[in-house]
Amino acid sequence: MDLTIELIDKIGELTLEAHNNKTFEVGDKTYSVDGRGNIHLVIPPDIADRSVNISTLTGLVDLIQNMDERKDRKLFVQIKSPSSIDVYGAIDSYGQREKLIEVNASLPEIYFEQFLDQESMNIMLQSQFVDSDDQELLLKVIGNLKEEEVTSSSDDGTSQAVTIKSGVASVSKVKVPNPVTLAPYRTFIEVAQPESKFVFRMREGMCAAIFEADGGAWKNKAMQNISEYLKLNLGREIKADHVVVIS
């Protein structure tokens, strides 16, 4: 019901009647009257006090499929980033939209654009990147370097070449390609980790660094992978128009 002149007059009348009762109803809305006679719309506490926080896509799917108290309401799953998802309910008649679920992936801290010592770079490449040919090549170079071999490396501005140990008493010259293609763990573990290009550089002190070189295009791929996963695993709910996935 709009706040027409007739309605305003009616509210005024009812305010006088309800001053002792403190609340009154107009149409489908409830209003309260404070000690000064001011009128306030009473909004029922029909939304969640706080959202549920989880860290996996599996947990998100399980929670949505077992959220019996919201079975008759549409849910909106918003993919905000490769590592963050929010789930909202529909807007109610009071203009409220509750946030039901927050999903934040538990990811390792990867040090891009920072020169790391030999051991730190070796550990990071093995523990925080998906196995690949370029990852294996970088590990081979880093694992067999000696200080004097880094200082005498050749550099044409794009690729670097260093001498590494290739056996007990032999050495070989290895050219490190640039850019290299790597897949760090940057999104939810349930989906494929997008590959992207990186520039690999070395400097004196047996230090190495990797620099992102795809302009952040991997983010779109990661969000697409998340969307496909959710549409596959929430297919029944989406078909029933209970769940909408937004990316």
Secondary structure, 3 states (H helix, E strand, C coil): CCCCHHHHHHHHHHHHHHCCCCEEEECCEEEEECCCCCEEEECCCCCCCCCEEECCHHHHHHHHHCCHHHCCCCEEEEEEECCEEEEEECCCCCCCCCEEEEEECCCCCCCCCCCECHHHHHHHHHHCECCCHHHHHHHHHHHCCCHHHHHCCEECCCCEEEEEECCCCCEEEEEECCCEEECECCCCCCCCCCCEEEEEEEECCCEEEEEECCCCHHHHHHHHHHHHHHHHHCHHHHHCCCEEEEC
